[in-house]
Amino acid sequence: MEFLVDRKNRQDHFQKSEADLDYIERRLKLDFINSTAENGSPAENPAVMLENLKAVKAKYSLLCSEVKDIANAQKESMEAIRTSLSGIMEVIKHCQETSDAEVPTLQTALWHDLGNHPFNELLQSFLTNSAFVLICSEHQIRKR
């Protein structure tokens, strides 16, 4: 849920930035017209500035599309991870039901065993559970 809120905030920020760039472009054009009318020859070349602004806007648009692509890829990755984790948990549950061994649940590992190094402990728990799944699978194959 927090990820969706953060993504929405980023999208709002990008949209606001794009609107700000449009405003700056219109303002520069107006300043160019006024400066040329007053002085006849502006000290800086606003046309070059406008071209640079257009290049910045093009890069910004490219970045926006890349952000959307990354967000979609991240969403797909999270769905794949959830699906894989769900399948692993089902296999672990099945192995627990068919054998007398007891493996702590992921929630138990998260709340009781993590300590100061959550990633290390989570990875160790995952690898332990994965090894248990492989052992259960081999045991089931041997039984047949």
Residue pairs with C-beta under 8 A, 6 or more apart in sequence:
3 78
7 71
10 67
11 67
14 64
14 67
17 60
18 57
18 60
18 61
18 64
21 53
21 56
21 57
21 60
24 53
25 50
25 53
25 54
25 57
28 46
28 49
28 50
28 53
29 46
29 50
31 46
32 42
32 46
32 47
32 50
35 42
35 46
36 42
85 106
88 129
88 130
88 133
89 106
91 133
91 136
91 137
92 103
92 129
92 132
92 133
94 136
95 101
95 103
95 132
95 133
95 136
95 137
96 102
96 103
98 136
98 140
99 136
99 139
101 132
101 136
103 128
103 129
103 132
104 112
104 113
104 125
106 125
106 129
109 121
109 122
109 125
110 118
110 122
113 121
113 125
114 121
114 122
115 121
